[in-house]
Amino acid sequence: MSYKPFKDFYYSISIKTKLIIVVCLLFTTPILLIGYFGYSNYEKIMTDKYMYYANTNVKELSSLITERIEGLHNFSMDMLYDTEIYEVHKNLLKNPTDVLTEFKLKRDLESYLRSLVFSRPEINLMAFQFKDKDEIYMATRHLVYQSSSTIPMNEMYKKSAGQPNLIHYFDMDNNKVNHIYFARVIYDRNDLQELGLVVFQVNKEYLFGILRDFLKNEFQNVYVYGEFQEELFRLELYDPKEQSKIKGEEYWIHDTIEPLDWKISVSISSQILLKEVRALSRMILLLCLATIPIFIVLINFLYADIFKPTHVLIQKMKEVEQGQIGVTLKSHRKDELGYLFKTFNQMSQKIEHLIDSVYKEQLALKNAEIKALQAQINPHFLYNTLETINWKAQLNGVDEISDMISALSEIMEANIDRENERFISLQSEIDYMDNYIFLIQKRFGSKIQVKKNIDAASMSVMIPKLIIQPLIENAIYHGIEPKGQGTVILNIALKEGIDAQNKVSLNKTLIIEVIDDGVGIPSIVLEDLKKKLKEKDGLSLSNTAYKKSKVGVINVQRRLQLIYGEPYGLTVESTEGEGTRIQMTLPIKDTD
C-alpha cells in the first residue's frame, strides 16, 4: 500500500490546520480512552464495593431477625414453667360445668395473657385453647374488639401436633400474608399430658422493620419469603418494570433466616446506583469538549504570534535567495523570534558587506601572492651565501665563526621549510632551539643562562614546527635583556589528562613551560595580553610597542588554537619585577 497520497495531503495542509488537528487528537484521545476505561473500571469497583457492603448488611440483618425469632422461641419456652395455665387447667377439671367458675378462670387467664402481650412489644395478640375445649382465651394489644374466630386455631393445632418446638403459621388472603403466628403445645409438667395450644401473633414491623431502616436506598428493593415462597415483606424503592424497560442491570443478594428457612432477597439497580457517577462523567466529558474551542482560539493566537512572523522571515529569505542584497526585517520583539530576526538582519548586512568588499580582497590577494613570490628568493640566496662563507671559514681554520654560521644556517633552513613540514618531533624542535640559544649566548655570553628539564620519553612526540623558539626569544628580549642578565628555564613533561568534573582519564598531554626571572610584565599589559590570547584575532593590537614585544606569543597561540582548538594553547602568568611563566599545553595524538 502506498502512503504517498497521505504524505502529499499532510504536507499540503497548513501548519495551523495541523496544530488544530494534533491538539484535538492529543486532548480528546486521552479523555476518551481514560474516560472509557477509567469510567468502566470505576463503575466495576464501585459496584463491587457496594455489593460487598450490601451483602454484609443483609447477613447482619438476617442474623438480627434470627435473634428475634429465637427470642420468641425462648419466650414460649418460659411459658412452660409458668404456673398460671396449670392452675386454670386444674380448676377447670375440678368444676367442669360451673359457669361462674369458668367465667372467673377465663377472666384470670385472659388477664394473664394480656400482661404477656404488653410485656412483649413484638406480640400483637395471644390466645390459648385447652385440649378438647372449644373456648379460646384471647388478649390483644389494641382496644378494637377482635373475634377469636379470626384466629386459625384448628389449622395451627393440626400443624403443632407432635412438634416439640415452636411452629409458625401464615394467615393468607389471596396469596398475601396478613398475619404471622407462632404456636406451641403446652404439656403438663408432672405427667407430660397435653394441656392445650398457646398462640401469639407477631408484629411484622417488629420482625422486618429493621430492613426498612437499614436498606432504604433508592436503588434497592427488599423482599422476604417463607419456605414455600410466601411473601412476608416487600419494600420497593424503585419500579422493577421501569428497570426492565430501560434495560438496566439488576444485582441480587440472597440470604437465609435461620432456623425457619425464610429467605431475604435484595435487588440493586445498577442504573440508579451509578446514576450520579454517570451524570458526573457526562458533565466532565461535556466540559472537556467545551474547552476545545478555547484551544482552537489559543492555537490561532499562537499561529499569529509565531508562525505568521516565521512566514514573513521565509519571504525575506527568498528575496535574499533571488539575489536581493541588504534585505532586513523590522521587529521590536525580544524573544527567540526577535533574536532570529536580529541574526537574519546581521547576516544580510554581513553578506552585503562581504559582496561589496570581495573584489577589493581579491585584488589584494593577487598583490600579496606576487610579493610572496618575490620575497621567497631572498632567504634562499641568503642561505646559500651563508653556506659559502662557512666553507671559506673552515678553509681558513676559523672554527668559531664556522660554528656560528652553521647554527644560523640551520635556523634559516628551518624557516625556509623546503619540505613543507607542519609537524616535527620534539627532538628536532629542541635542536633548532639549541642553535638559536648558541647564537644568543655568543652575543650575550654568560649574562644569559638557559636550563633545560626535558622528559626523555617526550622527545619523539610530534609538535607543530617552530613553537618553542618564539617563547625563548620572548623571554630573552623582553624579560632578561632589559634586566641585563638572568636565567631562562625550559621544562617539558608528559602529563596524564584528568577531567575534573567527570573524574575520568583523558589522553596524555605535553606540558611545555618557559620561565624567566626577568623584569616581568606590567599588570595592565598582562591583562590585555590574556584577553588577546582568548580572542580569535589576537594580532589586532592597538599599541605599536606592544605589537613588537608580544606578537610572537600571540602568533604561537593562534597557531595552536587553529590546529587543536580549546582547551589547548598558552597560559601566561607574570609578576612585575620577578619574572614570567608561559605554559603551553598540547595533546599527544597522531598528526599524519
C-alpha positions in Angstrom: 0.0 0.0 0.0 1.4 3.4 -1.0 1.5 6.1 1.6 2.4 8.8 -0.8 -1.2 10.3 -1.1 -1.3 10.6 2.6 2.1 12.2 2.8 1.2 14.6 0.0 -2.0 15.5 1.8 -0.2 16.0 5.1 2.4 18.3 3.5 -0.3 20.2 1.6 -2.2 21.4 4.7 -1.1 24.4 6.7 0.7 24.3 10.0 -2.3 26.0 11.6 -4.6 23.2 10.5 -2.0 20.6 11.6 -1.8 22.2 15.0 -5.6 22.2 15.4 -5.8 18.5 14.4 -2.9 17.5 16.7 -4.2 19.4 19.7 -7.7 18.0 19.3 -6.3 14.5 19.0 -3.9 14.9 21.9 -6.7 16.4 24.0 -9.6 14.2 23.1 -7.8 10.8 22.7 -6.6 10.6 26.4 -10.0 11.8 27.6 -11.9 9.2 25.6 -9.5 6.4 26.5 -9.1 7.3 30.1 -12.7 8.3 30.4 -14.0 5.0 28.9 -11.6 2.6 30.7 -11.4 4.7 33.8 -15.2 5.0 34.0 -15.8 1.3 33.3 -13.2 0.4 35.9 -14.6 2.8 38.4 -18.1 1.5 37.8 -16.9 -2.0 38.5 -15.0 -1.1 41.6 -17.9 1.0 43.0 -20.4 -1.8 42.2 -18.2 -4.5 43.8 -17.6 -2.4 46.9 -21.3 -1.6 47.3 -22.3 -5.3 46.7 -19.8 -6.3 49.4 -21.2 -3.7 51.7 -24.8 -4.6 51.0 -24.1 -8.3 51.3 -22.5 -7.7 54.7 -25.5 -5.7 55.8 -28.0 -8.3 54.6 -26.2 -11.0 56.6 -26.2 -8.9 59.7 -29.9 -8.1 59.3 -30.6 -11.8 58.7 -28.8 -12.5 62.0 -30.8 -9.8 63.8 -34.1 -11.3 62.6 -32.9 -14.8 63.6 -32.2 -13.4 67.1 -35.7 -12.0 67.3 -37.2 -15.3 66.3 -35.1 -17.1 68.8 -36.3 -14.6 71.4 -39.9 -15.6 70.6 -38.8 -19.3 71.0 -37.3 -18.6 74.4 -40.4 -16.6 75.4 -42.6 -19.6 74.5 -40.3 -21.9 76.5 -40.6 -19.6 79.6 -44.4 -20.2 79.5 -43.9 -23.9 80.1 -42.6 -23.0 83.5 -45.4 -20.5 84.4 -48.0 -21.9 86.8 -50.9 -19.8 85.7 -52.1 -22.0 82.9 -51.6 -25.1 85.0 -53.8 -23.6 87.8 -56.6 -22.7 85.4 -56.5 -26.2 84.0 -56.6 -27.7 87.4 -59.6 -25.6 88.4 -61.4 -26.5 85.2 -61.0 -30.2 86.0 -62.5 -29.7 89.5 -65.6 -27.8 88.3 -66.1 -28.5 84.6 -69.7 -27.4 84.4 -69.7 -24.4 86.8 -70.4 -21.3 84.7 -69.3 -18.8 87.4 -66.0 -20.7 87.9 -65.4 -20.8 84.2 -66.0 -17.1 83.9 -63.5 -16.3 86.6 -61.0 -18.6 85.1 -61.5 -17.0 81.7 -61.0 -13.6 83.2 -57.9 -14.6 85.1 -56.3 -16.4 82.1 -57.0 -13.6 79.6 -55.6 -11.1 82.2 -52.5 -13.2 82.3 -52.3 -13.3 78.5 -52.8 -9.6 78.3 -49.9 -9.0 80.7 -47.7 -11.1 78.5 -48.8 -9.1 75.4 -48.0 -5.8 76.9 -44.7 -7.1 78.2 -43.6 -8.1 74.7 -43.7 -5.3 72.1 -43.3 -7.7 69.2 -46.6 -9.5 70.1 -49.9 -8.1 68.9 -52.2 -10.9 70.1 -52.0 -14.1 72.3 -54.5 -16.9 72.6 -54.8 -20.2 74.4 -57.1 -23.2 73.8 -57.3 -26.2 76.1 -57.4 -29.6 74.5 -60.8 -30.9 73.7 -62.3 -27.4 74.6 -63.9 -25.0 72.2 -63.3 -22.0 74.3 -60.5 -19.7 73.1 -58.9 -17.4 75.7 -57.5 -14.3 73.9 -55.8 -11.0 74.7 -54.8 -8.2 72.2 -52.8 -5.1 72.3 -55.4 -3.0 70.6 -58.7 -1.8 72.1 -60.6 -2.7 68.9 -62.5 -5.9 69.5 -61.3 -8.9 67.5 -63.3 -12.1 67.4 -61.5 -15.3 68.3 -63.0 -16.9 65.3 -60.5 -14.9 63.1 -57.6 -16.9 64.7 -56.9 -20.1 62.7 -56.6 -22.2 65.9 -57.6 -25.5 64.3 -55.0 -25.2 61.5 -52.3 -24.4 63.9 -53.3 -27.2 66.3 -53.0 -29.6 63.4 -49.6 -28.3 62.4 -48.3 -28.3 66.0 -49.4 -31.9 66.6 -46.3 -33.9 67.5 -44.0 -30.9 67.2 -41.9 -30.3 70.3 -40.7 -26.9 69.1 -42.3 -23.6 68.2 -44.0 -23.6 64.9 -45.1 -20.7 62.6 -48.2 -20.2 60.5 -49.1 -17.7 57.8 -52.6 -16.4 57.7 -53.0 -16.0 53.9 -55.6 -13.9 51.9 -55.3 -14.0 48.1 -51.7 -15.2 48.2 -50.8 -12.4 50.6 -49.7 -13.0 54.2 -51.9 -11.0 56.5 -50.6 -12.2 59.9 -47.7 -14.3 61.1 -48.5 -16.6 64.0 -46.2 -18.7 66.3 -47.7 -21.6 68.3 -46.6 -24.2 70.8 -48.3 -27.2 72.5 -48.3 -26.9 76.3 -47.7 -30.1 78.3 -48.3 -30.8 82.0 -45.0 -30.7 83.8 -45.9 -33.6 86.0 -47.3 -36.2 83.7 -46.5 -34.6 80.3 -50.1 -34.7 79.3 -51.1 -32.3 76.6 -52.9 -29.3 78.1 -53.6 -27.1 75.0 -52.1 -24.7 72.4 -50.7 -21.2 73.0 -50.6 -18.9 70.0 -49.2 -15.4 69.6 -49.5 -13.2 66.6 -46.2 -11.3 65.8 -46.0 -7.7 64.7 -44.4 -7.9 61.2 -43.0 -4.5 61.6 -41.0 -5.7 64.6 -39.6 -8.6 62.6 -38.8 -6.8 59.4 -38.8 -3.1 60.3 -35.1 -3.1 60.6 -34.9 -3.9 56.9 -36.8 -0.7 56.2 -34.4 1.3 58.5 -31.1 -0.1 57.1 -31.9 -0.9 53.5 -33.6 2.3 52.4 -31.5 3.4 49.4 -33.5 4.4 46.4 -31.6 1.9 44.2 -32.6 -1.3 46.1 -35.7 -3.3 46.8 -36.1 -5.8 49.7 -38.2 -9.0 49.8 -38.7 -11.6 52.5 -40.2 -15.0 51.6 -41.3 -18.0 53.6 -40.1 -21.5 52.9 -42.7 -22.0 50.3 -42.2 -18.6 48.6 -44.9 -16.8 50.6 -44.2 -13.1 50.5 -43.8 -11.9 54.1 -42.3 -8.5 53.4 -41.9 -6.2 50.4 -40.1 -2.8 50.2 -39.8 -1.4 46.7 -38.0 1.9 46.3 -37.7 1.7 42.5 -40.1 0.2 40.0 -38.7 -3.1 38.6 -40.9 -2.7 35.5 -39.2 0.6 34.7 -35.8 -1.0 35.2 -36.7 -3.7 32.7 -37.8 -1.0 30.2 -34.5 0.8 30.3 -32.7 -2.5 30.1 -30.8 -1.7 33.3 -28.9 -4.4 35.0 -30.0 -5.7 38.4 -27.8 -7.3 41.1 -29.3 -9.7 43.6 -28.3 -10.7 47.1 -29.9 -13.6 48.9 -29.6 -14.9 52.5 -31.4 -17.4 54.7 -33.1 -16.6 58.1 -32.4 -19.5 60.4 -33.9 -21.7 61.7 -37.1 -21.1 59.7 -35.6 -21.3 56.3 -37.0 -17.9 55.3 -35.3 -16.0 52.5 -34.2 -12.4 52.3 -33.7 -11.1 48.7 -32.3 -7.7 47.9 -32.3 -6.4 44.3 -30.0 -3.4 43.4 -30.5 -1.4 40.3 -27.2 -0.5 38.6 -28.9 2.2 36.6 -29.9 4.1 39.8 -26.8 3.1 41.8 -24.5 4.6 39.2 -26.8 7.4 38.1 -24.8 10.2 39.8 -21.5 8.8 38.7 -22.7 8.6 35.1 -24.1 12.1 35.3 -20.8 13.4 36.6 -18.9 11.6 33.8 -21.1 13.1 31.2 -20.6 16.6 32.7 -16.8 16.1 32.7 -16.9 15.0 29.1 -19.0 18.0 28.1 -16.7 20.3 30.0 -13.7 18.8 28.2 -15.4 19.1 24.8 -16.4 22.7 25.6 -12.7 23.6 26.1 -11.8 22.5 22.5 -13.0 25.9 21.1 -10.7 27.6 23.7 -7.8 25.6 22.5 -8.6 26.5 18.9 -8.6 30.2 19.8 -5.2 29.7 21.6 -3.8 27.9 18.5 -4.9 30.9 16.3 -3.2 33.2 18.7 -0.1 31.0 18.7 -0.2 30.9 14.9 -0.4 34.7 14.7 2.4 35.1 17.2 4.9 32.6 16.0 4.2 31.1 12.6 3.0 34.2 10.8 6.2 36.1 11.6 8.1 33.0 10.6 6.4 33.2 7.2 7.5 36.8 6.9 11.1 35.7 7.6 10.8 33.0 5.0 9.7 35.5 2.4 12.6 37.7 3.2 15.0 34.8 2.9 13.5 34.0 -0.5 14.2 37.6 -1.5 17.9 37.1 -0.5 17.9 33.8 -2.4 16.7 35.6 -5.5 19.7 38.0 -5.3 18.4 41.0 -3.4 21.1 42.5 -1.1 20.6 44.2 2.2 17.1 42.8 3.0 16.2 43.4 6.6 13.2 42.9 8.9 11.8 45.5 11.3 10.9 44.0 14.7 10.7 45.1 18.3 10.5 41.6 19.7 12.9 40.5 22.4 12.1 36.8 22.5 13.5 33.9 20.4 11.9 35.2 17.2 13.3 38.7 17.9 16.8 37.1 18.2 16.2 35.2 15.0 15.2 38.5 13.2 18.2 40.3 14.6 20.5 37.5 13.5 19.0 37.5 10.0 19.5 41.3 9.7 23.1 40.9 10.8 23.6 38.1 8.3 22.1 40.1 5.5 24.2 43.1 6.3 27.3 40.9 6.6 26.6 39.4 3.2 26.2 42.8 1.7 29.5 43.9 3.2 31.3 40.8 2.0 29.9 41.1 -1.5 31.0 44.7 -1.6 34.5 44.0 -0.4 35.2 40.7 -2.1 36.5 42.4 -5.3 39.0 44.5 -3.3 40.1 41.5 -1.3 40.7 39.5 -4.5 42.9 42.3 -5.8 44.8 42.5 -2.5 45.3 38.7 -2.6 46.8 38.8 -6.0 49.2 41.5 -5.0 50.2 39.6 -1.8 50.9 36.4 -3.9 53.2 38.4 -6.2 55.1 39.9 -3.2 55.4 36.5 -1.6 57.0 35.0 -4.7 59.4 37.9 -4.8 60.3 37.6 -1.1 61.0 33.9 -1.4 64.1 34.5 -3.4 66.0 36.4 -0.7 66.1 33.7 2.1 67.3 31.0 -0.4 70.0 33.4 -1.6 71.0 34.3 2.0 71.2 30.6 3.0 73.4 29.7 0.0 75.6 32.7 0.7 76.0 31.7 4.4 77.0 28.2 3.3 79.7 29.7 1.1 81.0 31.8 4.0 81.0 28.8 6.2 83.1 26.8 3.7 85.7 29.7 3.5 85.9 30.0 7.3 86.6 26.2 7.6 89.3 26.5 5.0 91.0 29.3 6.9 90.7 27.5 10.3 88.2 30.0 12.0 86.1 27.3 13.8 84.1 29.7 16.0 82.9 31.7 13.0 82.1 28.4 11.2 80.0 27.1 14.2 78.0 30.4 14.3 77.4 30.3 10.6 76.3 26.6 10.8 73.9 27.4 13.6 72.5 30.3 11.6 72.2 28.2 8.6 70.2 25.6 10.5 67.8 28.3 11.7 67.5 29.6 8.1 66.9 26.1 6.8 64.1 25.6 9.3 62.4 28.9 8.4 62.7 28.2 4.6 60.9 24.8 5.1 61.9 23.1 1.9 59.7 20.0 2.6 56.7 22.0 3.8 56.6 20.2 7.1 53.7 21.1 9.5 54.8 18.9 12.4 58.3 17.8 13.6 59.5 15.8 16.5 60.2 17.5 19.8 63.9 16.4 19.3 64.1 18.4 16.1 62.4 21.4 17.7 65.0 21.2 20.6 67.9 21.0 18.1 66.6 24.1 16.3 66.2 25.9 19.7 69.7 24.9 20.7 71.1 26.6 17.6 69.2 29.7 18.5 70.5 29.6 22.1 74.0 29.0 20.8 73.9 32.2 18.8 72.3 34.2 21.6 75.0 33.1 24.1 77.7 34.1 21.6 76.2 37.6 21.7 75.4 37.9 25.5 78.0 35.5 26.9 77.3 34.3 30.5 74.7 37.0 31.1 72.0 34.7 29.9 71.7 31.2 31.2 69.3 28.6 29.7 68.4 25.5 31.8 66.5 22.5 30.3 64.5 19.9 32.2 63.1 17.6 29.5 61.4 14.3 29.9 63.3 11.8 27.7 60.1 10.0 26.9 58.7 13.1 25.2 61.5 13.6 22.6 59.6 11.5 20.0 56.3 13.5 20.4 55.3 15.3 17.2 54.5 19.0 17.7 53.8 22.0 15.4 57.0 23.4 13.9 58.8 26.4 15.5 56.6 26.9 18.6 59.2 26.9 21.4 61.8 29.3 19.9 59.4 32.3 19.8 58.8 31.8 23.5 62.5 31.6 24.3 63.1 34.6 22.2 60.3 36.5 24.0 61.8 35.6 27.4 65.3 36.8 26.4 64.4 40.0 24.6 61.5 41.2 26.7 62.4 39.7 30.1 66.2 39.2 30.5 67.7 41.8 28.2 66.0 44.8 29.9 67.3 43.5 33.2 70.9 42.9 31.9 71.2 39.2 33.0 69.1 36.3 34.1 68.1 32.7 33.5 65.6 31.0 31.3 64.2 27.6 32.3 62.6 25.2 29.9 60.5 22.4 31.4 59.0 19.7 29.2 57.0 16.8 30.6 54.2 14.3 29.8 51.1 14.5 31.9 48.0 12.3 32.2 44.9 14.3 31.4 42.1 14.2 34.0 38.5 15.5 33.5 37.9 17.1 36.9 34.1 17.1 36.5 33.6 13.5 35.4 36.7 12.0 37.2 37.8 10.1 34.1 41.2 9.8 32.4 41.8 11.6 29.2 44.6 11.4 26.6 48.1 12.3 27.7 49.2 15.9 27.2 52.6 17.6 26.6 53.3 20.4 29.0 56.0 22.9 27.9 57.0 25.7 30.4 59.2 28.7 29.6 60.1 30.5 32.8 62.3 33.6 33.1 63.4 35.8 36.1 63.4 39.0 34.0 61.5 42.2 34.5 58.1 40.7 34.2 55.0 42.2 32.5 53.1 45.2 33.9 49.7 44.2 35.2 47.7 46.3 32.7 49.7 44.9 29.8 49.3 41.3 31.2 45.5 41.6 31.4 45.4 42.9 27.9 47.7 40.1 26.7 45.4 37.4 28.4 42.4 39.0 26.7 44.1 38.9 23.3 45.1 35.3 23.8 41.4 34.4 24.1 40.4 36.4 21.0 40.1 34.7 17.6 42.1 37.5 16.0 44.7 38.3 18.7 47.0 40.2 16.2 44.7 43.2 16.0 46.7 45.1 18.7 46.3 48.8 19.3 49.8 49.7 20.6 52.8 49.5 18.2 55.3 48.8 21.0 53.0 46.1 22.2 53.0 44.6 18.8 56.7 44.4 18.7 57.0 42.9 22.1 54.3 40.2 22.2 53.4 39.3 18.7 55.5 36.1 18.8 53.5 34.8 21.8 50.1 35.7 20.1 51.2 34.0 16.8 52.0 30.8 18.6 48.6 30.9 20.4 46.8 31.5 17.1 48.5 28.5 15.5 47.8 26.2 18.4 44.1 27.3 18.5 43.7 26.7 14.8 45.4 23.2 15.0 44.0 21.9 18.3 41.2 24.2 19.4 40.0 24.5 23.0 41.2 23.9 25.7 44.8 23.7 24.4 47.2 26.6 23.9 49.1 29.1 26.1 48.6 30.5 29.6 50.7 33.4 30.9 51.4 34.3 34.5 53.8 37.2 35.4 54.7 39.4 38.3 56.3 42.7 37.5 59.9 42.8 38.7 60.1 39.0 39.3 59.6 37.3 36.0 57.2 35.5 33.6 55.9 31.9 33.3 54.4 30.8 30.0 52.8 27.3 29.9 51.9 25.5 26.6 49.5 22.5 26.7 49.4 20.2 23.7 47.6 17.0 23.1 49.6 13.9 22.1 47.9 12.4 19.1 48.5 11.1 15.6 49.4 14.0 13.3 49.6 12.2 10.0 
